Amino acid sequence: MTVRLRPHHLLCMLTFVGKGYTAAFTENYIRIAARLSAGEDILVVEGPDDVCAPLLGGPDNHCLGESVTDRDARASEAVQALLNVPAGPGASIRPDADFLAAMRAAFSAGSIRDGCARCEWSPLCTGIAASGFQGVLVAASGS
């Protein structure tokens, strides 16, 4: 199986601790975090992904908004620059220990946070990074 993630969710998964927009969103993301932690690959997609799924039927679907699309573009560029691998739609990424360590180090340093611009969750994520990523739900197998 493969987890479908839009580019800015490559950043969100680094700090996900079980908080979200709705109970259904959070429960879905917890299941996705377990799949990623078990070693499922990521397929980077354009637009709404597996994380967005519980929000797609709502009246105010921010997953389709311009600010979210902008976050995707910024995140894709930042991850590509950091890892020197494709991180746009169609890219396949293995969320192994090396990937997560490199991403979290860069996230803590602020070098890949362009994809977090104007995100309401940014203060929470900053605190989680400052704590050394305590309580995050996405961890490589055996980590």
Legacy VTK file of the C-alpha trace (Angstrom):
# vtk DataFile Version 3.0
C-alpha trace
ASCII
DATASET POLYDATA
POINTS 143 float
0.000 0.000 0.000
0.990 3.604 -0.491
-0.029 6.715 1.437
-1.032 9.599 -0.816
0.238 12.935 0.574
0.219 16.430 -0.859
3.584 18.205 -0.511
2.852 20.315 2.563
1.726 17.201 4.446
5.344 16.025 4.185
5.952 18.783 6.748
2.791 18.246 8.796
3.561 14.572 9.364
6.784 15.551 11.149
4.901 17.108 14.061
1.564 15.293 14.108
0.696 14.445 17.725
-2.966 13.527 17.339
-4.576 16.960 17.063
-6.659 18.050 14.104
-9.590 19.916 12.650
-12.276 17.379 13.597
-12.504 14.028 15.377
-12.843 12.231 12.017
-9.825 14.074 10.623
-7.733 13.193 13.678
-8.765 9.520 13.693
-7.935 9.255 9.983
-4.544 10.929 10.459
-3.707 8.600 13.366
-4.312 5.634 11.046
-2.148 7.253 8.356
0.626 7.922 10.899
0.599 4.233 11.846
0.875 3.245 8.178
3.800 5.631 7.635
5.496 4.378 10.796
5.104 0.814 9.516
7.092 1.761 6.425
4.474 2.409 3.750
5.809 4.544 0.942
4.474 8.002 0.171
3.156 8.984 -3.234
3.186 12.775 -3.526
-0.028 14.006 -5.142
-1.466 17.287 -6.320
-4.456 18.528 -4.358
-6.439 16.707 -1.680
-4.842 13.512 -0.367
-5.467 10.747 2.161
-5.118 13.216 5.064
-7.696 15.582 3.533
-10.291 12.850 2.919
-12.476 13.441 6.023
-12.750 17.172 5.243
-13.738 16.935 1.599
-17.493 16.813 2.160
-17.594 19.897 4.375
-19.034 23.271 3.369
-15.771 25.193 3.947
-13.210 22.924 2.358
-9.888 24.663 2.870
-8.105 21.698 1.210
-8.970 23.282 -2.134
-7.962 26.815 -1.165
-5.286 28.897 -2.841
-3.286 29.268 0.388
-3.068 25.478 0.706
-1.965 25.113 -2.903
0.693 27.757 -2.234
1.887 25.797 0.827
2.193 22.706 -1.373
4.399 24.516 -3.901
6.615 25.978 -1.185
6.930 22.664 0.657
7.752 20.776 -2.524
10.544 23.226 -3.393
11.979 23.154 0.141
11.987 19.355 0.427
13.504 18.967 -3.048
16.262 21.452 -2.177
16.977 19.729 1.144
17.067 16.133 -0.037
17.991 16.649 -3.684
15.177 14.307 -4.707
11.839 15.011 -6.408
9.086 15.980 -3.959
6.367 17.134 -6.320
3.330 15.277 -7.627
4.260 11.789 -8.789
7.299 11.466 -6.527
7.664 8.375 -4.378
9.273 8.800 -0.955
10.177 6.207 1.656
9.654 7.687 5.154
12.570 5.819 6.718
14.687 6.886 9.699
17.164 8.843 7.540
14.374 10.739 5.756
12.598 11.617 9.006
15.832 12.652 10.748
16.875 14.938 7.878
13.409 16.444 7.602
13.053 17.023 11.345
16.517 18.596 11.620
15.676 20.983 8.771
12.220 21.675 10.220
13.756 22.553 13.599
16.283 24.817 11.894
13.467 26.511 9.958
14.987 25.775 6.568
11.953 23.910 5.187
9.186 25.894 6.915
8.184 27.960 3.841
5.405 25.424 3.325
3.995 26.395 6.729
3.280 29.999 5.696
-0.009 31.294 7.134
-0.875 27.895 8.652
-2.939 28.054 11.824
-1.086 25.024 13.209
2.377 26.587 12.880
2.688 27.652 16.561
1.800 24.121 17.726
4.310 22.595 15.309
7.015 25.028 16.400
6.473 23.949 20.006
6.613 20.270 19.080
9.887 20.802 17.206
11.286 22.735 20.183
10.425 19.778 22.439
12.566 17.469 20.316
9.450 16.114 18.581
8.120 14.477 21.743
4.866 12.618 21.243
4.895 12.588 17.438
3.007 9.736 15.846
5.068 9.260 12.690
8.304 7.422 13.445
10.305 5.033 11.314
9.975 1.341 12.121
12.278 0.470 14.986
12.687 4.134 16.011
LINES 1 144
143 0 1 2 3 4 5 6 7 8 9 10 11 12 13 14 15 16 17 18 19 20 21 22 23 24 25 26 27 28 29 30 31 32 33 34 35 36 37 38 39 40 41 42 43 44 45 46 47 48 49 50 51 52 53 54 55 56 57 58 59 60 61 62 63 64 65 66 67 68 69 70 71 72 73 74 75 76 77 78 79 80 81 82 83 84 85 86 87 88 89 90 91 92 93 94 95 96 97 98 99 100 101 102 103 104 105 106 107 108 109 110 111 112 113 114 115 116 117 118 119 120 121 122 123 124 125 126 127 128 129 130 131 132 133 134 135 136 137 138 139 140 141 142
